[in-house]
């Protein structure tokens, strides 16, 4: 959910952006999507290996990383 929120937030930033800014926003959107997919895949692999706690942590890490990125972006 946090990755989807980040992608939608990035789409909103592109409303009045230049071509170079739109390319950068597309890269950020791809990064957030890949981060979410990686978290899900690693979580599933860990759950199948019997590591439930680590699987839950891997599934939650994209949320934490997204939050840190937004805090840094807003503070600038």
C-alpha positions in Angstrom: 0.0 0.0 0.0 2.8 2.4 0.8 4.5 1.8 -2.6 1.2 2.5 -4.4 0.8 5.7 -2.4 4.3 6.7 -3.3 3.7 6.1 -7.0 0.4 8.1 -6.9 2.2 10.9 -5.1 4.9 10.9 -7.8 2.2 11.1 -10.5 0.8 14.1 -8.8 4.2 15.8 -8.8 4.4 15.5 -12.6 1.4 17.7 -13.3 3.4 20.9 -14.1 6.8 19.3 -14.6 9.3 19.7 -17.5 10.4 16.8 -19.7 13.6 16.2 -17.6 11.6 16.3 -14.4 9.0 13.8 -15.8 11.8 11.4 -16.7 13.2 11.7 -13.1 9.7 11.1 -11.7 9.2 8.0 -13.9 12.5 6.6 -12.5 11.3 7.3 -9.0 8.0 5.6 -9.7 9.8 2.5 -11.2 12.1 2.5 -8.1 9.1 2.5 -5.7 7.4 -0.3 -7.7 10.5 -2.4 -7.8 11.0 -1.9 -4.1 7.5 -3.1 -3.4 7.9 -6.2 -5.6 11.2 -7.1 -4.1 9.8 -6.8 -0.6 6.9 -9.1 -1.5 9.1 -11.7 -3.3 11.6 -11.8 -0.5 8.8 -12.1 2.1 7.2 -15.0 0.2 10.6 -16.8 -0.1 11.3 -16.4 3.6 7.8 -17.5 4.6 8.2 -20.6 2.5 11.5 -21.3 4.2 9.8 -21.2 7.6 11.2 -17.8 8.6 7.9 -16.0 9.5 9.4 -13.2 11.5 12.0 -12.3 8.9 9.3 -12.6 6.2 7.1 -10.1 7.9 10.1 -7.8 8.4 10.9 -8.0 4.7 7.3 -7.3 3.7 7.3 -4.2 5.9 10.7 -2.8 4.9 9.5 -1.0 1.7 7.1 1.0 4.0 9.9 2.1 6.2 12.2 2.9 3.3 9.4 4.9 1.6 8.7 6.8 4.8 12.4 7.7 5.1 12.6 8.9 1.5 9.5 11.1 2.0 10.9 12.6 5.3 14.1 13.5 3.5 12.2 14.9 0.5 9.9 17.0 2.6 12.7 18.4 4.8 14.6 19.8 1.8 
